[in-house]
């Protein structure tokens, strides 16, 4: 027999070995996902500012993730740059201005109110006021129609009770209310 054919005909791989491999893969996935970049600071009071900046600044590549959540290479570079600027003693505002000059206002999750962004900030308030004005207009218009048509009036208490009785009869039986003429009275005019 040929030595290679012997190697191919060994039979199935033992199940115990496959179970160990599957268990190893399952256990290593969460461990690899939990690995985070550990940043050391000369002063631990810089850490909360660092975290705050990472959450307030947007990744230029990901577009809808902040720097804390993004895994892109540019986010790594920006995190290192923020760390360096914090260590040099820059304020949060100085860091934001520096990054804004390099990446435009897009890098800020909350754009500042200025001549270029005033519409973004005022649009929700404007839409709310517009909606309230439209609601006021239609409710006033409805009241004016009721006032212009004096023949149309709201049902009185007695008429409402008769309507409720008719509707109660209608839902209780399969008869049509028009067939039940003994209970229907003509309205007084």
Short mmCIF file of the C-alpha atoms (twelve columns), coordinates in Angstrom:
data_MODEL
# 
_entry.id   MODEL 
# 
loop_
_atom_site.group_PDB 
_atom_site.id 
_atom_site.type_symbol 
_atom_site.label_atom_id 
_atom_site.label_alt_id 
_atom_site.label_comp_id 
_atom_site.label_asym_id 
_atom_site.label_seq_id 
_atom_site.Cartn_x 
_atom_site.Cartn_y 
_atom_site.Cartn_z 
_atom_site.pdbx_PDB_model_num 
ATOM 1   C CA . UNK A 1   0.000   0.000  0.000  1 
ATOM 2   C CA . UNK A 2   1.082   3.511  -0.720 1 
ATOM 3   C CA . UNK A 3   2.024   5.589  2.392  1 
ATOM 4   C CA . UNK A 4   -0.202  8.527  1.347  1 
ATOM 5   C CA . UNK A 5   -3.304  6.366  1.042  1 
ATOM 6   C CA . UNK A 6   -2.678  5.198  4.593  1 
ATOM 7   C CA . UNK A 7   -2.715  8.782  5.811  1 
ATOM 8   C CA . UNK A 8   -6.031  9.481  4.023  1 
ATOM 9   C CA . UNK A 9   -7.763  6.382  5.357  1 
ATOM 10  C CA . UNK A 10  -7.272  7.018  9.054  1 
ATOM 11  C CA . UNK A 11  -10.979 7.437  9.571  1 
ATOM 12  C CA . UNK A 12  -12.949 10.288 11.079 1 
ATOM 13  C CA . UNK A 13  -11.413 12.883 13.375 1 
ATOM 14  C CA . UNK A 14  -12.205 12.014 16.999 1 
ATOM 15  C CA . UNK A 15  -15.298 13.888 18.274 1 
ATOM 16  C CA . UNK A 16  -13.555 14.827 21.488 1 
ATOM 17  C CA . UNK A 17  -10.999 16.886 19.556 1 
ATOM 18  C CA . UNK A 18  -13.749 18.718 17.627 1 
ATOM 19  C CA . UNK A 19  -15.580 19.543 20.849 1 
ATOM 20  C CA . UNK A 20  -12.416 21.021 22.337 1 
ATOM 21  C CA . UNK A 21  -11.831 23.137 19.238 1 
ATOM 22  C CA . UNK A 22  -15.423 24.448 19.242 1 
ATOM 23  C CA . UNK A 23  -15.206 25.264 22.948 1 
ATOM 24  C CA . UNK A 24  -11.916 27.094 22.423 1 
ATOM 25  C CA . UNK A 25  -13.425 29.177 19.608 1 
ATOM 26  C CA . UNK A 26  -16.510 30.025 21.657 1 
ATOM 27  C CA . UNK A 27  -14.488 31.100 24.677 1 
ATOM 28  C CA . UNK A 28  -11.964 33.136 22.721 1 
ATOM 29  C CA . UNK A 29  -14.562 35.296 20.908 1 
ATOM 30  C CA . UNK A 30  -15.749 37.279 23.949 1 
ATOM 31  C CA . UNK A 31  -12.197 37.643 25.172 1 
ATOM 32  C CA . UNK A 32  -11.089 39.153 21.874 1 
ATOM 33  C CA . UNK A 33  -14.144 41.453 21.783 1 
ATOM 34  C CA . UNK A 34  -13.466 42.732 25.294 1 
ATOM 35  C CA . UNK A 35  -9.917  43.870 24.515 1 
ATOM 36  C CA . UNK A 36  -9.767  47.655 24.725 1 
ATOM 37  C CA . UNK A 37  -7.014  50.103 24.234 1 
ATOM 38  C CA . UNK A 38  -5.702  51.045 27.664 1 
ATOM 39  C CA . UNK A 39  -4.610  54.661 27.864 1 
ATOM 40  C CA . UNK A 40  -2.409  55.866 30.669 1 
ATOM 41  C CA . UNK A 41  -2.371  59.479 31.816 1 
ATOM 42  C CA . UNK A 42  0.148   61.413 33.847 1 
ATOM 43  C CA . UNK A 43  -2.782  62.773 35.858 1 
ATOM 44  C CA . UNK A 44  -5.856  60.551 36.326 1 
ATOM 45  C CA . UNK A 45  -8.107  63.638 36.341 1 
ATOM 46  C CA . UNK A 46  -7.620  63.785 32.552 1 
ATOM 47  C CA . UNK A 47  -9.389  60.451 32.011 1 
ATOM 48  C CA . UNK A 48  -12.992 61.785 32.397 1 
ATOM 49  C CA . UNK A 49  -12.218 64.661 29.996 1 
ATOM 50  C CA . UNK A 50  -10.728 62.163 27.545 1 
ATOM 51  C CA . UNK A 51  -13.849 59.967 27.688 1 
ATOM 52  C CA . UNK A 52  -16.129 62.999 27.330 1 
ATOM 53  C CA . UNK A 53  -14.253 64.207 24.249 1 
ATOM 54  C CA . UNK A 54  -14.350 60.743 22.666 1 
ATOM 55  C CA . UNK A 55  -18.122 60.673 23.083 1 
ATOM 56  C CA . UNK A 56  -18.670 64.227 21.789 1 
ATOM 57  C CA . UNK A 57  -16.526 63.902 18.663 1 
ATOM 58  C CA . UNK A 58  -17.578 61.990 15.554 1 
ATOM 59  C CA . UNK A 59  -15.439 59.621 13.531 1 
ATOM 60  C CA . UNK A 60  -14.798 61.228 10.115 1 
ATOM 61  C CA . UNK A 61  -14.858 57.857 8.367  1 
ATOM 62  C CA . UNK A 62  -17.747 56.088 10.126 1 
ATOM 63  C CA . UNK A 63  -20.020 59.155 10.013 1 
ATOM 64  C CA . UNK A 64  -22.472 57.902 12.625 1 
ATOM 65  C CA . UNK A 65  -20.187 56.733 15.406 1 
ATOM 66  C CA . UNK A 66  -18.296 58.682 17.974 1 
ATOM 67  C CA . UNK A 67  -14.579 58.187 18.479 1 
ATOM 68  C CA . UNK A 68  -15.169 55.961 21.509 1 
ATOM 69  C CA . UNK A 69  -17.199 53.439 19.476 1 
ATOM 70  C CA . UNK A 70  -15.288 53.488 16.197 1 
ATOM 71  C CA . UNK A 71  -12.566 50.988 15.307 1 
ATOM 72  C CA . UNK A 72  -11.346 52.735 12.152 1 
ATOM 73  C CA . UNK A 73  -7.652  53.649 11.839 1 
ATOM 74  C CA . UNK A 74  -8.429  57.370 11.709 1 
ATOM 75  C CA . UNK A 75  -10.292 57.069 15.015 1 
ATOM 76  C CA . UNK A 76  -7.230  55.462 16.564 1 
ATOM 77  C CA . UNK A 77  -5.120  58.371 15.310 1 
ATOM 78  C CA . UNK A 78  -7.602  60.920 16.650 1 
ATOM 79  C CA . UNK A 79  -7.722  59.211 20.055 1 
ATOM 80  C CA . UNK A 80  -3.917  59.379 20.237 1 
ATOM 81  C CA . UNK A 81  -4.020  63.043 19.161 1 
ATOM 82  C CA . UNK A 82  -6.598  63.892 21.846 1 
ATOM 83  C CA . UNK A 83  -4.489  62.075 24.432 1 
ATOM 84  C CA . UNK A 84  -1.413  64.057 23.360 1 
ATOM 85  C CA . UNK A 85  -3.266  67.380 23.482 1 
ATOM 86  C CA . UNK A 86  -4.676  66.615 26.925 1 
ATOM 87  C CA . UNK A 87  -1.221  65.747 28.199 1 
ATOM 88  C CA . UNK A 88  0.067   69.063 26.804 1 
ATOM 89  C CA . UNK A 89  -2.569  70.903 28.834 1 
ATOM 90  C CA . UNK A 90  -5.045  71.921 26.130 1 
ATOM 91  C CA . UNK A 91  -8.623  72.658 27.199 1 
ATOM 92  C CA . UNK A 92  -11.594 70.793 25.752 1 
ATOM 93  C CA . UNK A 93  -12.547 73.856 23.698 1 
ATOM 94  C CA . UNK A 94  -9.020  74.173 22.287 1 
ATOM 95  C CA . UNK A 95  -9.030  70.499 21.308 1 
ATOM 96  C CA . UNK A 96  -12.411 70.858 19.602 1 
ATOM 97  C CA . UNK A 97  -11.260 73.971 17.728 1 
ATOM 98  C CA . UNK A 98  -8.087  72.204 16.592 1 
ATOM 99  C CA . UNK A 99  -10.031 69.196 15.294 1 
ATOM 100 C CA . UNK A 100 -12.672 71.451 13.737 1 
ATOM 101 C CA . UNK A 101 -9.963  73.282 11.797 1 
ATOM 102 C CA . UNK A 102 -8.729  69.952 10.412 1 
ATOM 103 C CA . UNK A 103 -12.042 68.113 9.834  1 
ATOM 104 C CA . UNK A 104 -14.691 70.902 9.687  1 
ATOM 105 C CA . UNK A 105 -17.721 71.100 11.968 1 
ATOM 106 C CA . UNK A 106 -18.735 67.610 10.878 1 
ATOM 107 C CA . UNK A 107 -16.519 66.194 13.618 1 
ATOM 108 C CA . UNK A 108 -18.822 67.648 16.311 1 
ATOM 109 C CA . UNK A 109 -21.927 65.667 17.187 1 
ATOM 110 C CA . UNK A 110 -23.592 68.839 18.480 1 
ATOM 111 C CA . UNK A 111 -22.743 71.620 16.045 1 
ATOM 112 C CA . UNK A 112 -22.394 75.082 17.510 1 
ATOM 113 C CA . UNK A 113 -25.022 77.745 16.840 1 
ATOM 114 C CA . UNK A 114 -23.611 80.166 14.283 1 
ATOM 115 C CA . UNK A 115 -24.579 81.674 10.943 1 
ATOM 116 C CA . UNK A 116 -24.092 78.344 9.154  1 
ATOM 117 C CA . UNK A 117 -26.050 76.186 11.631 1 
ATOM 118 C CA . UNK A 118 -28.801 78.472 12.959 1 
ATOM 119 C CA . UNK A 119 -31.350 76.794 10.671 1 
ATOM 120 C CA . UNK A 120 -30.544 73.330 12.090 1 
ATOM 121 C CA . UNK A 121 -31.167 74.566 15.619 1 
ATOM 122 C CA . UNK A 122 -34.277 76.639 14.866 1 
ATOM 123 C CA . UNK A 123 -36.043 74.233 12.488 1 
ATOM 124 C CA . UNK A 124 -37.649 72.012 15.195 1 
ATOM 125 C CA . UNK A 125 -39.023 75.046 17.053 1 
ATOM 126 C CA . UNK A 126 -40.231 76.580 13.783 1 
ATOM 127 C CA . UNK A 127 -41.994 73.365 12.762 1 
ATOM 128 C CA . UNK A 128 -43.688 73.143 16.155 1 
ATOM 129 C CA . UNK A 129 -44.942 76.742 15.909 1 
ATOM 130 C CA . UNK A 130 -46.128 76.124 12.335 1 
ATOM 131 C CA . UNK A 131 -48.019 73.001 13.440 1 
ATOM 132 C CA . UNK A 132 -49.701 74.900 16.277 1 
ATOM 133 C CA . UNK A 133 -50.710 77.709 13.893 1 
ATOM 134 C CA . UNK A 134 -52.243 75.222 11.451 1 
ATOM 135 C CA . UNK A 135 -54.121 73.518 14.288 1 
ATOM 136 C CA . UNK A 136 -55.408 76.876 15.547 1 
ATOM 137 C CA . UNK A 137 -56.475 77.880 12.013 1 
ATOM 138 C CA . UNK A 138 -58.481 74.710 11.385 1 
ATOM 139 C CA . UNK A 139 -60.155 74.741 14.802 1 
ATOM 140 C CA . UNK A 140 -61.148 78.395 14.340 1 
ATOM 141 C CA . UNK A 141 -62.393 77.673 10.824 1 
ATOM 142 C CA . UNK A 142 -64.553 74.840 12.168 1 
ATOM 143 C CA . UNK A 143 -66.071 77.130 14.813 1 
ATOM 144 C CA . UNK A 144 -66.799 79.740 12.149 1 
ATOM 145 C CA . UNK A 145 -68.606 77.131 10.010 1 
ATOM 146 C CA . UNK A 146 -70.763 76.147 12.971 1 
ATOM 147 C CA . UNK A 147 -71.593 79.794 13.612 1 
ATOM 148 C CA . UNK A 148 -72.410 80.373 9.916  1 
ATOM 149 C CA . UNK A 149 -74.848 77.388 9.815  1 
ATOM 150 C CA . UNK A 150 -77.333 77.955 12.644 1 
ATOM 151 C CA . UNK A 151 -79.507 75.063 11.405 1 
ATOM 152 C CA . UNK A 152 -76.848 72.592 12.457 1 
ATOM 153 C CA . UNK A 153 -76.787 72.211 16.188 1 
ATOM 154 C CA . UNK A 154 -75.345 69.807 18.642 1 
ATOM 155 C CA . UNK A 155 -77.775 67.147 19.930 1 
ATOM 156 C CA . UNK A 156 -79.454 67.902 23.261 1 
ATOM 157 C CA . UNK A 157 -79.276 65.604 26.262 1 
ATOM 158 C CA . UNK A 158 -82.606 63.938 25.362 1 
ATOM 159 C CA . UNK A 159 -81.501 63.380 21.768 1 
ATOM 160 C CA . UNK A 160 -78.206 61.900 22.948 1 
ATOM 161 C CA . UNK A 161 -80.082 59.456 25.195 1 
ATOM 162 C CA . UNK A 162 -82.325 58.387 22.306 1 
ATOM 163 C CA . UNK A 163 -79.267 57.900 20.083 1 
ATOM 164 C CA . UNK A 164 -77.589 55.823 22.766 1 
ATOM 165 C CA . UNK A 165 -80.742 53.686 23.108 1 
ATOM 166 C CA . UNK A 166 -80.918 53.187 19.345 1 
ATOM 167 C CA . UNK A 167 -77.281 52.264 19.148 1 
ATOM 168 C CA . UNK A 168 -77.741 49.898 22.076 1 
ATOM 169 C CA . UNK A 169 -80.653 48.207 20.296 1 
ATOM 170 C CA . UNK A 170 -78.737 48.019 17.081 1 
ATOM 171 C CA . UNK A 171 -75.696 46.351 18.668 1 
ATOM 172 C CA . UNK A 172 -77.906 43.972 20.704 1 
ATOM 173 C CA . UNK A 173 -80.013 42.754 17.777 1 
ATOM 174 C CA . UNK A 174 -79.568 42.373 14.076 1 
ATOM 175 C CA . UNK A 175 -82.531 44.629 13.283 1 
ATOM 176 C CA . UNK A 176 -81.974 47.813 11.395 1 
ATOM 177 C CA . UNK A 177 -82.987 50.906 13.431 1 
ATOM 178 C CA . UNK A 178 -85.255 52.094 10.605 1 
ATOM 179 C CA . UNK A 179 -87.340 48.902 10.952 1 
ATOM 180 C CA . UNK A 180 -87.959 49.588 14.611 1 
ATOM 181 C CA . UNK A 181 -90.300 52.551 14.009 1 
ATOM 182 C CA . UNK A 182 -92.096 52.308 17.348 1 
ATOM 183 C CA . UNK A 183 -89.038 53.683 19.183 1 
ATOM 184 C CA . UNK A 184 -88.150 56.449 16.748 1 
ATOM 185 C CA . UNK A 185 -89.798 59.770 17.373 1 
ATOM 186 C CA . UNK A 186 -89.719 62.710 15.047 1 
ATOM 187 C CA . UNK A 187 -87.594 65.591 16.378 1 
ATOM 188 C CA . UNK A 188 -89.477 68.680 17.475 1 
ATOM 189 C CA . UNK A 189 -88.878 71.740 15.397 1 
# 
